[in-house]
């Protein structure tokens, strides 16, 4: 899926033109592309991450090993590789491609990373290889699938504008690294200060009724915990209104309450990018929402299944008038992925 879209001409042009900056500060989260047993996503700063999945249609191992390849934008950047498994303590991993040991890595509690020249060598070997063995001494502890790895890394080369240059991992060419443009400027979010003070008073009965009429969640509110109220300013509060629940996900509608207790008015919270579960609603919908007052951050996290190995997450920052997208991540295909892949990143300042 998606591999046929990457043509040689487009790849060469991307190497010279580089990555375009986000237009007008509008958040545009990327999407995940899946190539057989690998998935990849890139954010608006040109950072890309490719992650191995469990083989499609095959038997999943009891102790799976997942591999990820991360690279920042720019011709001088090198990939970083991480390896994740349910290991304990400190181990030395041998990373073998087609019966040839390419690299070693120290694993702490099942997590290992490689950087620099060793990571670049391993990434290119993964793209060319047919089989990867992860060993501890002579013991085989995992065989992450390499099916689709080459296509995923070719996609990375195209998106980062390295195709046709000596910086590419797969689509290498004669052009110098210097022709690859650096990352585009980041979107900046100025975070509002949440003033100290007492927690907002619970909603009065008449206010709950008004909130139910606005959101259409009156029935769901009767069978759920009371709405959560969080202080935004001396006169405004964030209200997370319960609006249904499933096996793993709890939905809520974010509302802004204004005025004094007993006579508060309500309006839907404003977002510069709609939360992921708002597509089929005429108002914003959050999943498993959480408010972090210290950073003025509102988080939404949708689990695709009980193990949480697919789904999406978003973090929004309150700027005093609306919630602005600061980070979006995705985990795709529900096939044992262990890593959230960033598809949007902004810089937050006070």
N, C-alpha and C positions, 0 to 999 in steps of 0.2 A: 504494500500500500504506500503510495507516495513516491516510490523510487523513480517511476517513469517521468515524474515532473522535473527532474533535475537534468537539464540538458547541458552539454558541454559549453555552448555559447553563453548561457546564463551564468554558468560557473565562472567562466573567464571574466565576464563583465563584473560579477560580484567581487572578484579579486581586485579589480581596479577601482571600482566605485566605492566599495565598502558598505557599511551599514548606515542607513538613513536615520536621523534623530526622530524621536517621537514628535508628532505635529501638535503644536498648540498646547502641549502639556497634557493631552488627553491620554489616559491609560489605555493601552492596547495589549492585553495579555496574549501571549503566544499560545499555540496549541501543541499537543503531543502528536508525533508521527511514530508509527509502529512498523517495523520491518522484521517480519518473522518473529524471532525471540528477543528483539531489542526494541526499546522505546526511547525516544529522544525529544527534548524540548529546549527552547531557547527563550531568554527573556529579552526585554527591550534594550538592554545594555550589551547584547551580543554574547552573553554568557550561555554556553550550551552544556547540557549534561545528557549522556546516553547511559542507559541502565539495562542490564540483562534481565530477562523474564524467565520464568519456568517454561520448559518446552511445551508448545501448544499440542494438545492431544496425547502427550506422553505421561508417564508416571512421575509424580513429583517425589524427590528424595525426602527422607525423613529429616535430614540435616542439610538444607539447601545452602548453596554459596552464591551470593549475588556480587556482580562486578559493575562498577560505574566508572565512566570516563568523563571528566569535567574539564572544560577549557574556557578561559576568559577570552574576550575579544582582543584583537591586536596582533600584529605580526611577530612581536617579541614574546608572546605568551607561549607557555608549554602546557601540555595536558597534565592533569593530576588523576591518579587512579585510586579508587578505594575498593576494598574487598570486605564483605560482611558475611559472617556466619555465626552460629550459636556456639562459639568457642569460649573457653575459660582460661584465665591466666595469660601467660606470655608464651607465644610460640613463634617459630620462624617458618614462614610459608615459602615453599618453592613453587614458582609459577612457570608451568611447562606448556609450551605450544607445540603440538605435533611432535612430541617426544624430545623436544629441545628445551632445556631450562633457559628461560629468557631473563628472569629477574627473581629476586628474593625480597621478602618484606617481613617486618616484625609485626605480629598481631597481638593486640592487648584486648582481652575480653571479647575476642571475635572480630575486632575492627582493625584493619590495616590500611595504610596509605603509602603511595609511591609518588615521588615528585621528580622533576628535572629530567635528565637524559634517560634515566632508567624507565621512567613513566612513558616518555615518548617512544622509546624502543619497544616497550610492551604494547602500547596502543597500536603501533603499526603492525606488530606481529599478530595481535588479535584480529586486525582487519584482514590479514592475509591467511590466517590459520583456519584449520578445520576442527580442531579439538583442543580444549584447554583443560589441563589437570592442575588442581591445587593440592599440594602435598605438604604434609608435616613429616619431615624425614622421608622414610620410604612409604609412609601411609598415605593413600589417596583419600582426601577428605571432601572433594567436590569436583564436579565437572560442569561449570557454567556453559550454557549453550553459546556457540559463536554464530549460529544461524542468524543472519541479518545484521551482524556487527559491522561489516564492511559498508553496507548501504547506509546505516545510521551515521557512521563517521564521514562518509561522503556527503551526506546531508549537512553535517556539522561544518565541513569545509566550505560548502556553498553558502550557508547562512552567515558564516563569519568572514567571508570574502577572502579565504586563503587558497581556494581552488586555483590551480595553475601557478602556484608559487612554491618556494622551498619550505614554506611554513605549513603546508597541507599535510594531513595525516594519510590521506588516500589519494586524492586528486592532485598529486604533486606535478609541478611544472618548473620551467626555468626562471620564472620571475623572482626577483629578490623579495625578501620579507618586508622591505621598506615600502613596497607599494600597497600593503594592506593597511587600511585606515584603522585608527584606534577606535575605541568604543564611543558611541554617541553620548552627548551630555545627558546626565540623569535628570529625571523629573524631581523637583524639590517640593517637599511638603512642609509647611510651617505648622507645628503642632500648637494647639491652644493649651494654655495653662488651666488646669482644673482647680478652681479656688477651694481652699479648705472650708469646711463647714459641716453641719450635721447632714445625715442621710435624708433624702426626701421622705416626706410622710407617705404612708400607704394611701392608695387611692380610696376615695369615698365611694359609696354605693352608686351615686349618680355618675361619678366619673368613670367607674368601671363600665356602666351601661353605655356611656358615650364612646368609650374606647372600643367596646364590642361592636357598636354600630359602625364606627369608622373602619375597623379592620376586617369585619365580617367573621371574627373569631369568638363570638360570644359563647357558642356551644362548647368549643374547645376549652375556653377559659374556666368553665364550670367544673370540668373534670381534671384540671391541672393545678399546679402550684400557682400562687398569686403572681401577677406581673412583677418583674424585677424593675426597680427604679434606681437610677444612678445619677448623681449630681453632675451636671455640665457647667452650670453657672449659678449665680444667685437666683435666677428666675427661670431657668430651664433644666429639665431632667430628661435623660434617656429612659424610655420605657420599653423593655423587651416583653412583648405581649405573646403569651403561649398560644400556638395556633396549630396543634396537632403533633403526634409522635408516632414513630414506627419502631421497628425492632432495635435499631441502633441510632436513629436520628430524631432529634427534637427540634421542631421548627418554631420560629418566633418572628413576629413582625416588629421592626424597630420604629418607634414613634417618639416624637419630641413633645413633651408636655411643658406648657408655659403658664405662668401665673402662680397664684397662691393656692394652697391645699383647699379642696372643696369647690374651687371655681376654676380649675385648670382647663385650658383648651389643648387640643391635640392636633398634630399634623404628622404625616409620614416623614420619617427622616430622609434627608437628601443624600445621594451618593453620586460621585463623579463617574463611577462604573457600577452597574447593577450587580448585586451579589448573585452567585451562581444559580440559586434556586428561585430567582425572580422571573424567569422567562415566561412562565404561564400564569403569572399573577399581574394585577394592575398596581402593585405596590411592592416594595422590597421585602424579601423573605430571607431569613438567616437560618442556618442549621447548626445546632450545638453551639449557640452563641456564647461568647464570654467577653466581659468588659474589664479592661485593665486600666484603672484610673491613673496609675503612676505614669503611664506613657500615653494616656488618652487614646487607647487602641481598642477597637472592636473586632473580634475575631469570629470567623464562621468556618466550620469544619464539617464537611459532609462525608460520611463513611459509605463506601460503595458496598461493603459487605462486612460481616462480623469481625473478620480478621483485620479490617482496616487497610487492606493492601491495594485499594483503588479508591478514587474519590477526588475531592478538590478542597482547597482551603484558601481563605482570603483574610488579609489583615487590613483594616481601615483605620485611619487616624483622623480624629476630630480636629478641624482647623478653626472652629468657632462658628462656622455656618453650615458645614456639610462634612460628611465622612469621605475621605479621599483614600483611594487604593494605594497602599504602601507595598504590599507584596501579595502575589498570587502564586500558588503552587498546585501541581497536579500529580497524581499517581495513577497510571493507566493500566488497562487491560485485565485487571483482577487476576494476574498470574504471578503472584508472589513477589512483586516489586517491594523493595525495602526502603526506597528513597523518595522523598518528595522532590519533584523537579520544579525549580523556579521558572515561571513563565512571565513574571512581571516583577520589577524591582524599582522602588523609588527611594530617595534619600530623605530622611526626616530630620528636621532641625527645629530648634525652639523658636 
